[in-house]
């Protein structure tokens, strides 16, 4: 069985279908229709809820609040956590301050998107000290509105953050912490509806054993990709294994040479570690889908789903990252570039899983840049994603690692382009030769995001852009390039 808090009410579920999303659980099982279904794919934010988890990272016990897309979240992932929906904000007949701010600033018209905005504002208010426009835009980037033009919603955010007062959640924090500690998972749990089940191990060893016994199972981390099979393709997932309670797979360990990131680490938790060494990686993570998705999606999941347009793999490949794969009691370390074989085909063996990602630390003599080209600046998928990791000494290229996403069936290195650069003088003529070599590396496809001709030209122009920025760093625009 699983246990979680619905606001502060203890919920226990044992025979619930593990394919049920939090959105449908709220609306159909609990009769709470405030959370809306807009797209069922994590794009619109109408279904936004907030999940609270016990956090001791700052040396004290507190509750960390995060927004999630309930349409992409399976109920099993709530085990040991607190779920807050829009119905929980009104207290003793009074609107919550974020709801009142939306009223005062005329932030709602048709009202369909409003519950999702309110929940994003609630989490923003909880996680901020005063109003910051950049933080507000990031918090709201995953919520779409067709009516207001956003200005009154941003005004509501400013009012809510500037006039922040203790609320019922602050007043009950100690009791809620005690409740969360009381239901903290202590052993492998299971949600079972008879013909479908989800297992929730607590250790890597347990995961390895369970996966070996159930090799047909689907691994569930954030679920932002896996859940689409249920919500968009209407498939049933008979067996899932949820890895979100394995603490060692959510750790980030930094030493002198490497950054080791557990495969189940949320993308929003990867930001500080990666951005410190590689600012462009941090900038790209800001443009990785929405905050709701980054709070759920994991670095291991972004690799494991083997998408040719995943944002993280090209950057990690250019950096020379490795992954640790685990099967039973055995582990092996593989260069990430060797993990991808063909479209959705990887080197992963049956019952083998990604345990962690190893990223080399930044080196002073190497320049790393990343660029994402998409139709929208925020919350969009790449047409082309490029990463350049180049060492130039005394005007000569000593080492070049270049990788692209969106240019082939897999994220891959540009071998011919690298060969044109390695050992050559760092000047415009060589750059043009390397640009021509990209046509040997890639034969991109045309789709609704971009034509093959556009993709190849963009890839070449991004190399030219990198060269110009290396000559004049003060004009860098890097990952903010978009169409």
N, C-alpha and C positions, 0 to 999 in steps of 0.2 A: 504494500500500500504506500501511498504518498500522503504527506501532510503539508499544508501551507496555511498562511493567514489570508483571509479575504478581508482587507482592512485590518481589523483586530479579531475577527471571528475565525476560529480554528475550523479548517475544512479537511476532511479525510476522504480520500478516494481510493478504492481498491479494484473495482470492476469496470472502470470507465475505459472506453475505447481510446488507446493512446494516440489515435489519429485526430482526436478532437483538439481544435485550436482553442486558445484562450478566448478569442473573439466569440466563437460559437458556444463555448462553455458559459460565458457571461450572458449572452443573449438567449440561448435556447435552453440551457440547463438551470440557470439562476434567474431568468426573467429580468435581466438588467440590460435594457436596450440602449442605454446612453452611448455606449461604445459602438461606432458605426462601421459598416463595411463599405469601403469605397472601391478598392481595386483588387483586394485579396492577393496582392503581390508585394506589399511593402513600399509602394510608391507614393501614396497620397497622404498618409498620416492620420486619416479619419479614425482609425482603430487604435490610436496611441493609448497605452496604459503606462503606469509606473510600477516598477518592481523595487521593493526595498530589500536590502541584504545587510547582514551584520558585517561591519568593517572595523578592523583593529589596526589598520596600516599606519595610523598617525599616533599610535601609542595609547589610544583610548577607544572605548567601545562607542560606536555610533552607527547610525543606519545610513547607508549609501543608497540614494534614489536614482534610478535610471529609467529613461523612457524606452519602450519596446513597441514594436508593431505586433499587436495581439493576433493579427491574421496570419503571422508567420511563426507564432510561438505555440508549441504543443504544451498541453497542461502538465505533462510530466516534468517539464523544466522548472515548474514552480515549486517543486519539492524543497521544503526548508526555507522558503522565502515569503515575502509579503506582497500581495497583489492589491494595488489601489486603482480603482476605476473612477470615472467622473462622478458617479453617484455618491462616492465616499467623501467628496470635498465639502459639500454643504453640511453645516453643523449647527444643531439647535436652531434650525429655521433661518440661519444666516448664510448667505453666500460666502464662499472662501474669497480671500482677497484677490486671487487671480481671476475668479469669476466676476467679481465686482468691477475689476479693472476693465474687463472686456465689455461690461455693460456701460461703464462710465465713458469709455473711449470709442464706443460704437464699433466694436471689433467684430460684430456678428451681423450677418444679413440673412441669408437663407438658413443658416444655422447647422447645416449638415456637417461641415468640417469643424465646427466650434468645439465639440468635446475633445477632439484630438489636439487642437491648439491649446485648450485649457490645461490638458495634462502635460504638454510640453512646457507651458509657462510655469506650471506647478513645480516640475523638476528643475527648471531654470532658477526659479526663486529659491528652492532648497539648496542648490549647489553654488549660489553666487553671493557675493557680499557687495550689494549695490548694483547699479545698472552699467552694463558694458555692451555697446552696440554690436561689436564683433561676436561676442558670446551669444547675444540674442539671435543674430542672424544664423549662427551655427545651430542653435537649439531649434529654430523654426524652419530650417531648410528642408526638413523632411515632411512638412505639413503644407498641403496645397489648398488654396482658397480661390474660388472663381468670382467672388463678389466684391471683396472690400478693397482690393489693391494693396493690402498688407500694411499700409501706413498706420491705420488705427490699431492694428494688432501689435505693431512695434511700440506704439504709444502705450498700449496696455501693458506690455512687458516692462517698459520704463516705470510706469506707475507701480506695478506689482513689486518690482525689485527695489525701488526707492522707498516705498512705504511698507516694507516687509515687517511684519509683526509675528510674534509667536502664535501658532495655531494649534489645533487639537492634536496634530501629529507631533509637534514639539512637546506639548504637555504630557503626552502619553509615551514619550520615547523610552523612558526607563522600563515601563511595563512591556512595551513592544519588544525591546531587546531581550527581556526575560522570556517572553513567549518564543522568540526566534531561537534562543539558546535551548529552550526545552524541546523544540522539534528539529534541532540540528541532526542531519543524517548521521547514523552511527554504523550502518552496515548497508550492504547492497539492497536496494529496494526494487520493487517491481509493480508496474501497473498492468493489469491483465484483464482483458474482456472476454477471455475464452479462446477466441480465434486470433487475437492480436495481443501483443504484449510489448512493453518497454522495460528494459533492465537498466538500473542506475548504479553502477559500481562506484566505489570510493577510492580505489587505488589502481595504479597502472597494472599491477600484477593481477588484480581481479578482472580488469578489463581484458587483459591478454587471455585469461582462462575462459571468460565468458564468450569472447569473440571466437576463440578456437572451437568452443562447443556449438557456436551459432554462426558459422562463417557466412551464412546467407543474410545476416542481420545488416541493417543500415546504421552507420554511426551517426549520431545526432549530437551536434555541438550547439551552434547558434540556431541552426535550422533555417537560415534565411534563404538557402538554396533548396534544401531537401523538402521543406514545407510546400514549395511550389508544386511538387508532384501531387500533393493532396489537393491544394486549393485551385490550381490551374489545370492540371491534367486529370483530376478526379480518380487518382489511383489510391489503392490501399497499401499501407506499409505493414506487413504482418509482424515483423520483429525489428525493433530499434534498440540501440544501446546508447544511452545518454552519458556523455563524458564530462558534463559541466560540473560535477562534484569532485573531480579528481584534482586535488590542489596542486600536485606536482606538475600537472599539465597546464596550469594557469600561472606558473611562476616565470619571472624574468630574472635571469642571473647574468650579471655583467662582470667580466674580468678584464685583464689587460689586453687580451687578444680577441675575445669574442663576446657577442651578445647572444645568450641562449634563451629562446622564447618557447614556452610550452605551447603545444599545438592548439590547446583549448583556450588560449588567452584571447580575450575580446580585443578587437581592433582598436577600440578607444583606449585600452590599457597599454597597447603597444606604442602609442604616440610618443610619450616622453622619452622612452629609451631609444627609439629610432631617430627621433627628431634631434636629439642632442648630438649624435654623431653625423647624421645625414639630414640636414634641414629640408632638403627636397622630398625625402621620404615622409617627413612630417607634413609638409604642405600637401602631398598627394593624399595622405590619410584624411585630411580635412575635406577633400573632394571625393572621398570614397563613399558613394551612396549618401545616406543621411545619418544623423547622430543615432537615431533609433536602430538602424542597421549596424552601425559600428559598435553599439552597445551589445549587440547579439552576435554578429558575425565574428569568426575567429580567423587568425592568420593561418592555422592549419587547414581550416575549411576552405579558405580562398585558394590554397594550393591543391587540396585534395579533390576538389570538384573538377579540376583539370580544364577549366574554361580557357579558351584561347584569348579571351578579352578580360581575364582577371587582372586587376590593377597591380597587385603585389608581386606576382611571379617575375615579370620582366625586371623589376628593380632588384629583387633578390638574386636573380641569375647574374645580372651585371655586377653585383657585389661579391659574387663567388660564394653564395650561401650554400649550406648543406642541410640535409634533413636526416633525422634519426628515425628509422623505421623499426618497429617492434613486432615480433611474432612469438607468442609463447614466452619463453625465457631468453630468447635470442634477439639481439639488436644488430642493425647494420647502419652505417653512415653512407649516404649517397649524395653526390653533388646534385643540387636541385635541377640543373639543366638536363641531367640524365633521367630524371623522374618522368618527364613528359615524353611519350613515344609517338602518339598519333592523337587525333581528335578523340578526347575522352578516354584515351588508353594510356595507362601509366605503368611504371615498373613495380607497382605495389602487388605483392603476392596475396593469395587468399588468406584471410584472417590476419593480415598485416596492417598496421596502422601507423600514422605519423605521430611520433611522440613529442618531438621538439624540432625547432628550426635553429640552426647555428649561423649567425651573421658575423663576418669579420668586422672588427672595429675599424673606424676611419683612420686613414694614414695621411699624414700631412702632405706627402708628395703626390697624392692622387686627387683628381677632381671628379666629383660625382654630381650629375644633374639628372633630373627626371622631368618628363613632360607628358601631360595628358591632354589629348585633343578630343573634345566631345561637343555635342550640339548645345548642351547647357553647361554652365559653370558648375552648378551644384546638382547632386543627386542624379547623375547620369552615367551611362556606361561608355567606355572609351571606344572611339573609332580607331585610334592609334594611341598606344602608350609606349614611350621610348625611355630608355635608361642608358646613360653613358658613364663609364668609369675608366678614366684615362690618366696615365702618368706621362708627363712631358718633362724631360730633363734636357737643358741646354738646347732647346728648340727642336728636339727629336722625340718622337713618340716611342717610349720604351715598352709600354704595355697598354692595350686597349681591350676593354670588355664592353660590348654593346649588345643590348637585348631589346626586343620589341614584343609587344602584344598587339593583337588585332591584325597582324600581317600574315599569319599562317594558321594552320590547324592547331598549333600549340604555341605557347610563348617560347621563343628561341633566340639564340645568339645570332648575330650577323657575321658569320665567319669570313666571308669574302671581304666585307667592309673592314673588319678588324685586320685582315691580312694586308689590305691596301694601306693601312695606317701604321702598323707595327714596323719600327725601324726607319720610318720616313720622316722627313722634315715637316714640322708643324706649320704649314702655310697654305693659302687658299687653293693652290693648284692640286695639292694632295687631297684636300677636302673634296674637291670636285671628283677626283678619281674614286674616292671612297663612296661618294654619293652614287656614282655610276655602278659601283660594285653591289650596292643594295639591290639592284635589279637582278643580280645573280643569286642573292640570298633569298629573295621573297617573290612569290607570284600571288599577291593577295586576291581575295575574292571581292566581288561587288555585292552589297546588300543594302538594306534600307538605311544603314548608318553612313555609308560612304561607298563610292565606286572604287574599283581596283586602281584606276589611274590616280584618283585623289589620294588614296592611301600611300601609294609609292611616292608621290610628290611630297606629301606631308612628311614622310619618313626622311626623305632627303633634306627637306627644309629644316627639320629639327636638328639634323647633324650640322647644317650650316649655322643654325641659331646657337648651338652649343659652342661652335668655334668662335663666333662673334662675342659671345658672353665671356669666353675664356680670355679674349683680347681686352675686353672692357667690362669687368665684373659689375661696375656700377650701373649698367643698363639691364641687368638680369630681370627677366620676368618669369622664367622657368616654368613651373608647373601650372601657372595661371593661364597659359596659352589655351584658347578654345575657339571654336568656330562660331 
